[in-house]
Amino acid sequence: MSKREEALKAISMSKRDEVLKAISPIMKVFGIEDYDYEVNSIKETLRIYDTRIGCTANSIDAIINEIIGYLFINRWCRYRSLGTFSTQAKNVIKRYWEKD
């Protein structure tokens, strides 16, 4: 492994640790136990259970916003309607979610 690759791996692991440290309290409060922030040389992905959200080049605040969107879609919208524009609103919130 080259020095450049080693440096990138160290930075990636450091970012992963920072993100996990920041989001862990939120996940714990909502009872989410299966999550990770996956970092590789191509992209960064927030994984919550089976949902994968692209987060490349995002700040920790942006990642937390994605978590809020996940919670909104999977907790609040499960039992309530957003009205006439429900589909459009959900599509905007889920725009960075990766398709299976």
C-alpha positions in Angstrom: 0.0 0.0 0.0 1.4 3.4 -1.0 1.9 6.3 1.5 -1.0 8.1 -0.2 -3.4 5.2 0.2 -2.3 4.8 3.8 -2.9 8.5 4.5 -6.3 8.4 2.9 -7.3 5.3 4.9 -6.2 7.1 8.1 -8.3 10.1 7.3 -11.2 7.9 6.4 -11.1 6.0 9.6 -10.8 9.3 11.6 -13.9 10.7 9.9 -15.8 7.5 10.5 -14.9 7.6 14.2 -16.0 11.3 14.4 -19.3 10.6 12.7 -20.1 7.6 14.8 -19.3 9.5 18.0 -21.6 12.4 16.9 -24.6 10.2 15.8 -24.4 7.5 18.5 -26.5 9.5 21.1 -29.2 10.1 18.5 -29.3 6.5 17.5 -29.4 5.3 21.1 -32.4 7.6 22.0 -34.4 6.2 19.1 -33.4 2.6 19.7 -31.5 2.2 16.5 -28.8 -0.4 17.1 -27.7 -1.4 13.6 -26.0 1.5 11.9 -22.6 2.4 10.5 -20.8 5.1 8.6 -18.9 3.3 5.8 -16.0 5.1 4.2 -14.0 3.9 1.2 -11.9 5.6 -1.5 -15.0 6.1 -3.7 -17.9 7.1 -1.4 -19.2 7.5 2.1 -22.4 5.9 3.1 -24.6 6.1 6.2 -26.2 2.7 6.8 -29.2 2.4 9.1 -30.5 -1.2 9.1 -31.0 -1.9 5.4 -31.2 1.8 4.3 -28.1 3.2 2.7 -27.8 7.0 2.4 -25.0 8.6 0.3 -23.1 11.2 2.3 -19.9 11.8 0.4 -18.3 15.1 1.3 -21.0 16.0 3.8 -20.4 17.6 7.2 -21.5 16.0 10.4 -24.5 18.4 10.5 -25.6 17.2 7.0 -25.3 13.6 8.1 -27.5 14.4 11.2 -30.0 16.0 8.9 -30.1 12.7 6.9 -30.8 10.8 10.1 -33.7 13.2 10.9 -35.1 12.6 7.4 -34.8 8.8 8.0 -36.6 9.1 11.3 -39.3 11.3 9.8 -40.0 8.9 7.0 -39.8 5.7 9.0 -41.4 6.8 12.3 -43.7 9.8 11.7 -44.9 9.2 8.2 -45.6 5.6 8.9 -48.9 6.5 10.6 -49.7 10.0 9.2 -50.2 11.5 5.8 -48.4 14.5 4.5 -51.4 15.3 2.4 -51.6 16.0 -1.3 -47.8 16.3 -1.9 -46.8 13.3 0.2 -45.0 11.5 -2.5 -43.1 14.6 -3.6 -42.1 15.4 -0.1 -40.9 11.9 0.6 -38.9 11.8 -2.6 -37.1 15.0 -1.7 -36.2 13.6 1.7 -35.0 10.3 0.2 -33.1 11.8 -2.7 -29.7 10.6 -1.5 -31.0 7.1 -0.4 -29.4 4.4 -2.5 -31.7 2.0 -4.3 -31.3 -1.7 -3.8 
